[in-house]
């Protein structure tokens, strides 16, 4: 069985390196090589990797919600590849594991009980993905024991800086941004320029992220074996 981790793709070397590092760490956890492909910006594409892989394949989308790339791009790549035995798992989010990573990142950046929190996502116009993001905000709210504001770095309203400003107008003493991004880059820079008192690091290669991806592969494998 072949294992394939599919990410968006970026021109940022740090973002490409992060996906490579995730794949390496998941490979170590599973004791099996995890291959990498990208749906945009750079290659190899999922269709290219699948076309060169005759084995039964489990594909995990390295996306935080079920947006266009998960619902349209990846199935299109599977179809183009001609591969007839590909199992595509759910996206990484929403999930309790990601809420726990967000909480850990908040603690490390200096969050304190009583701080107002903005959950900052890249954004999307896809209704299903928006629902996933709202679900993640609800999970983080439950974890924190306080309501979290959802805002966006690129697509959608409110923008992160506007959400921070609105919380201050409401009387918030401190505002902290929880980054719902995988890696450093332009969007993370926007979060740091939002006027918040503290901004958490991206999810990155947190150990729980590695385990979440590894478990996606394991569960698919068990289901296929059954």
N, C-alpha and C positions, 0 to 999 in steps of 0.2 A: 504494500500500500504506500502511496506517495502522499506527502503532506505539503500543502501550499498556503502560504500567508499572503493575502492580497491587500495592498495599501493604495492610497491615492496617488502618491508620487509628488515630488517637489524638486525645485532647483537648488534648494538649500542642502549643502553637503551634510549638515548636522541632522536634518530630517531623514535623509537616506541612510545615514549611519545608524540612526536610532532604530529604524525598521530592521536593519541588518543585525543589530545587537539583540533586539527582541527575538528574531528568528534563531540566533545562535543560542540564546538562553533557553528558549522553548525546546530546541533540539537536544540540549543537555538534559533537560527535565524529562524528555520522552525517550532519550537514547536513540533518536532517529533524526535524520536530517530533515529540516523544514526549509523548503524552497520559498523564494520571494518573487512576487510580480507586482506590477503597478498598472493602474487603469488609466493614468494620465501623466503627462510631462516627460516621463522617461520609461525605459524598458528594463527587463523584458515584460511584455504584456502577459496577462493570464492566458490568452489564446496561444501565444508562442510557447509558453511553458507546458501547457496541457497537450499541445500538438506533438511535443517531443517526449511525452510521458505516457507510455501504454498502460501503466498500472492503474488500478482503481485509485482514485484520488479524493482526499478530503480537503476542501477549500474553506479557510476561515477568513472572512472579511475583517480587516483591521480598521473598522469604522465604528464610531461611537453611537450611531443611530442607523436606522434602515432607510436612508435616503436614496437618491437617484442612482448613485454608483452601485449600491447593494441590490436594488430592485431591477435595474435596467442594464447597466454596464457589465456587471459580472455575468449575468445570464447570457448576454449577447456574446461575450468572450467565450463562454463555454460552448455555445452553439457554433461559433465560427471555428473553434478548435477541432470539431468533429469527434471529440472525446465522448464516449458513451457511458462512462461510469464515473461521474463526478458527484460528490455529495457536498452541497454548499451549506454551511452552518449559519446560524443567526449571527447578526452583527454583535459586537462586543457589548453594546449598551442598548437599552438600559439594563443595569444589573446591580445587585447589592454590592458586588465586589468593587465596582467602579465608585460607588458612593463611599465605601470604606477608604479607597485610595484618595478620593477628594478630601475626606476628613483628615487623613494623615498629612496630606500636603498643606492643608489649612493650619494644622497644629505646628508644622515646621516653619511656616512663614510668620507665625506670631499671632494667629487668631486667639481671641479670648472670649469666654462666655459673655454675652451681651453685645458683641460686635454684630453689626449688620453685614450680611453676606450676599454677594452677587455671584451667581453661577454664570460664567461667561463661556458661551459656545461660539463656534465659528458662525453658525446660522445656516438656515435652509429655507426654501420655499415649499418643500415637500410636506404635505399634511401628516403623513406617517412619521416622518423624521421629527416634525414639530411635536407630535404627541409623545415620541420617545424622549425628547428633551424635557418636556414638562414632567414626564414620569421621573426622570433623573432628578429634577429639581425637587420633586416630592420626596424621593428617597433621601436626598441630602437634608432636606428640611426635617425629616423624621430622625435622622442620625444626629443632627445638631440640636433638636428640640426647639427649633425656631424657624420661622418662615424664611425661605431663600428667594431672592429675586432672580428671575431668569433674564439674561440680556445677551446681546450678540456682538461679535467683533466685526462681522462683515455683512451678512444678509439677515434682514429682519429688524424689528423694533421691539423694545428700545435698544439703542446702542449702549455699550458698557459704560462709557463716560456719562451718558444721560441718566442711566440708572443710578450711578454713584451720586451724581448731583441731586437727583430727586430724593434719595435717602437722606442726604445732608439737609435738604430743605425740610424734611419731615422731623429733623432733630437728631439724627444718628450721630453719635459721638465719634465712632470709628466705623469705617467701611472697609471690608476685606473682600477681595475678588478671588473666587475659586476658579482656576483655569480648567475648563473642560476641553482641553486640546491635548493631542498626543505629544507634540514636540515644539521646541523653540522655533521661532520664525516671525514673520510680519504680524500675524494675529496676536501672538504673545507680546510683541512690542507694543501693540495697541492697548493691551490690558495694562501694561506697566505705565502707560501714559494716560490712564483713565482718571487720575486724581484720587485713587483709593489710598488708604493708609498702608495697606500691604497687599501684595499679589502673590498667590501661590504659584509654584512651578507647575509646568505641564505634567500630565500623568506619566509620561516617559516609560522607563524600564523598571518601574516599581515592582518589587517581587510579586505582589498580588496581581499585577497585570500579566506577568509571565505565567502565573498559575491559571489565570482566567483563560488565556489563549490555549495553554496546554490542555486544560479541561475541555475546551471546545473540541479539540482533536480527539481526546480520549472518549468522550461521550459519543461522538459520531462513529468512532471505531467500534465501540461496544454495540451500538445499534445495528451497524452493518453486520457484525459477527452473529448477532441474534437472528 
